[in-house]
């Protein structure tokens, strides 16, 4: 976003906050764990975070299973297209459910979407764990397809619920943490697979890590009974008493009932204004207004950048990259891969706690520039190694890979989902998140099918493609990305829709804005 646009956006949001600033709750300067209402709410959050961890576990499971002789024997040593479909079929399941996911979570609730998704993953994991020995591939593939359906549905509902039940001053951190926990699932899958490979034989060697996919959705289902429904969904279904009760219980402790009631009024009026202004609740609403078209542009860019900034090379083809710098030992490659995953998880998790202080746009831009610099040095060192086999150049490439993932962790993958759900108004939030997932999946196809061809034919020269992508990414972030730090979910609409924003204009006493609140614990 240019300085002129940034100044206009800042002025617009300051105008809204001046006309209707929420009061600062008594006790807002107290840490959340010192407030019983927020403590009770946020102690349930780890169970919601399991949705992302489940995806990370499944996404990394097959890599570990391929190293197990028992798995190879049971499935007749799949190679080529047969192996490719095992890895790719959950993505097809995800694409199959994506058009229907918004209708499920908007009509039946965020909790219902999570429950249906968890049950579906549960079924798919059972089929994967116990395929018919006479026709193992058919049952196994069916199980993975079903897991793709369930995991995508859960992932489409969970961030919405996290965003919509979090207190405004914690919303950014809570939603950003969600997507970073994909790495935790990948780490668990890697070490469970390593453990069963080292200490077990026979089919239990691969059945145990496969069956553990039952654990995370099972825990989510049990916890879901205690997790409240989104007050925004409740208001959209005219269940106003339940929504107000939630806000008073969880956002209105420490003498802050006035703040909770103001929040209810803002959500209630905004949702009704959105409904009245919308021509329909269909997909066309995503592009009907200039503000929505800009939202969709940013969502598509965010989805593509999250997958196609060079990180896909490492995620899927680290082994091929390491071979280009002389690291051919499987053990060394496995250790580097494991260390890189843990490093990426720790960095992304740490920076998830800074989104409300540093801002979303700053983190996106800093990550983009950092990736551009490290990837350029990585490419140069790869060229030197290819020319003379310099050990120092090879070591520098490895160092740049770790630095690249370090700076990437400032924004990716945490902000991919949290930024998407923040910039969308309620009436298109589920559909907009679906749009994000569609382009994430399509970008993943690029990573899985185009990258190996480029690496095989061009080797390190293929990296120039990603340098060009990163230059474009930095430019798009600088000129077009909108900062969402500060305002409530409803007030963010002003940044995109200006005077046409459907935001409550009723003034209320109190001068501290949500932006102030977000800077507190």
PyMOL commands that set and color helices and strands:
alter all, ss='L'
color gray80, all
select helices_A, chain A and resi 3-19+32-34+36-42+45-65+69-74+80-107+110-129+133-165+171-180+182-199+204-211+213-224+231-236+240-250+257-277+283-287+290-307+311-323+330-352+355-358+360-388+391-408+414-423+426-449+451-480+493-500+514-518
alter helices_A, ss='H'
color red, helices_A
deselect
rebuild
show_as cartoon
